Amino acid sequence: MTREITTHSAEETVAFGRTLAEALAPPKIVLLRGDLGAGKTTLVKGIAAGFQAAAEEDVTSPTFTLVHEYRSPNVNLYHIDLYRVDTPRELETLGIDDLIAENSLLLIEWGEKFPRFERNCDVQIVIERVGENDRRIRIASRCMESLSLTGKRTYFFREFWPDIATHVLHRHP
């Protein structure tokens, strides 16, 4: 099942990420898809802040370093950018499999370049630029119970999504 929301500024995208963090309890592998400049890192700023793993201003794109790590007492958040990684051998040298743990959240940009991430991810978030400041954000979960809220399993789209949409922004079906 897929849900969609539109944000109208970078601040709204960050705010949505902050609220979305409540539903991304580790362990999770999340694919972030979108063109260059779509707002993937902007969304990660909110998610990292929501987990209290980093201040928004401390979250930057890992385009050249490939992996940024942010830690909080409850989560190790890894923001991974595979844009410059072209082969499975290059991917293997990053040691991404070693990052997967019970308290890990892997947010992977350009993961669609490697089929294993599409097969094994828990959530895909697609960000599309629909105006100068407007972003359409589509979230798809592999299964209805893939996301959890405050440690308890819940049906994300039936119970949690309306709370996010009502609390943060307006929902677009």
C-alpha positions in Angstrom: 0.0 0.0 0.0 1.2 3.5 -0.8 0.3 6.8 0.7 1.2 10.3 -0.5 1.6 13.7 1.0 2.7 17.0 -0.5 4.9 19.5 1.4 5.2 23.1 0.4 8.5 24.1 1.8 11.8 22.7 3.1 10.5 23.4 6.7 7.4 21.2 6.0 9.5 18.4 4.6 11.7 18.5 7.7 8.6 18.6 10.0 7.2 15.6 8.1 10.4 13.7 8.6 10.4 14.5 12.3 6.9 13.0 12.7 7.7 10.1 10.4 10.5 9.1 12.7 7.9 7.9 15.2 6.9 5.1 12.8 10.4 4.1 11.6 11.4 2.1 14.7 14.6 0.1 14.1 15.6 -2.2 12.6 14.6 -0.9 9.2 16.1 -0.5 5.8 14.5 2.5 4.0 15.1 3.4 0.4 15.0 7.1 -0.4 14.3 7.7 -4.1 14.2 10.9 -6.0 16.2 13.0 -8.5 19.2 15.1 -7.4 17.9 18.0 -5.3 14.5 16.4 -4.7 14.8 16.7 -0.9 16.0 13.4 0.3 18.6 14.9 2.7 16.0 17.5 3.8 13.7 14.6 4.8 16.6 12.9 6.6 17.2 16.1 8.6 13.7 15.7 10.1 14.0 11.9 10.7 17.4 12.4 12.5 16.0 15.2 14.6 12.9 13.1 15.4 15.2 10.4 16.8 17.3 13.0 18.6 20.2 11.5 16.7 21.3 14.9 15.2 20.3 18.5 15.0 18.8 19.4 11.6 21.7 21.7 10.8 24.2 18.9 11.4 22.7 16.5 8.8 24.3 16.9 5.4 24.4 14.9 2.2 26.8 11.9 2.3 27.4 12.2 -1.5 31.2 12.2 -1.1 31.7 10.4 2.2 29.0 7.8 1.2 27.9 7.1 4.8 27.0 9.5 7.6 26.3 8.0 11.1 24.1 9.7 13.6 23.5 8.2 17.1 20.9 8.5 19.8 20.3 6.3 22.9 17.8 4.3 20.9 19.0 4.3 17.3 22.0 4.2 15.1 20.9 6.1 12.0 22.9 5.6 8.9 22.4 8.0 5.9 23.9 6.2 2.9 24.3 7.7 -0.6 25.1 5.2 -3.3 25.0 7.7 -6.2 28.8 7.3 -6.8 28.8 3.6 -6.2 28.6 1.7 -9.5 29.4 -2.0 -9.0 28.5 -4.7 -6.5 32.2 -4.9 -5.6 32.3 -1.2 -4.7 29.1 -1.7 -2.7 30.7 -4.6 -0.8 33.6 -2.4 0.3 31.2 -0.1 2.2 30.3 -2.9 4.7 26.6 -1.9 4.7 25.7 -5.4 5.9 27.8 -4.8 9.0 25.6 -1.8 9.9 22.4 -3.8 10.2 21.6 -4.4 13.8 18.5 -4.3 16.1 18.9 -0.6 16.8 19.9 0.4 13.2 17.9 2.5 10.7 19.5 2.6 7.3 18.3 5.4 5.1 19.7 4.6 1.6 19.7 7.0 -1.3 20.1 5.6 -4.8 19.6 2.0 -3.4 17.5 1.2 -6.5 20.8 0.8 -8.4 21.3 -2.5 -6.6 18.3 -5.0 -6.7 19.1 -6.5 -3.3 18.0 -3.3 -1.6 14.7 -3.2 -3.4 14.2 -6.8 -2.5 15.2 -6.4 1.2 14.0 -2.9 2.1 11.2 -2.4 4.6 10.0 1.0 3.3 10.5 3.0 0.1 10.1 6.8 0.2 9.9 8.5 -3.2 10.3 12.3 -3.3 9.3 14.2 -6.4 9.7 17.9 -7.1 6.4 19.3 -8.2 7.2 23.0 -7.9 9.9 25.3 -6.7 9.3 24.4 -3.1 6.6 21.7 -3.4 7.5 18.0 -2.9 5.3 15.0 -3.4 6.3 12.3 -1.0 5.1 8.7 -1.5 5.7 6.1 1.2 5.3 2.4 0.5 5.7 -0.3 3.0 6.4 -3.9 2.1 3.8 -5.1 4.5 1.1 -3.4 6.5 2.8 -4.2 9.8 6.3 -3.3 8.6 6.3 0.0 10.5 5.8 0.3 14.2 4.8 3.2 16.5 6.3 3.6 19.9 7.5 0.0 20.1 4.1 -1.6 19.4 3.2 -3.2 16.1 0.5 -1.3 14.4 -1.1 -1.0 11.0 0.8 2.0 9.8 -1.5 3.2 7.1 -4.8 2.5 8.8 -4.0 3.9 12.2 -0.8 6.0 12.1 -0.9 7.8 8.7 -4.1 9.8 9.4 -2.4 11.1 12.6 0.6 12.2 10.7 -1.4 13.9 7.9 -3.7 15.6 10.3 -1.0 16.6 12.7 1.6 17.9 10.3 0.2 18.5 6.9 -2.8 17.9 4.7 -3.2 14.5 3.2 -3.5 13.8 -0.6 -5.1 10.5 -1.5 
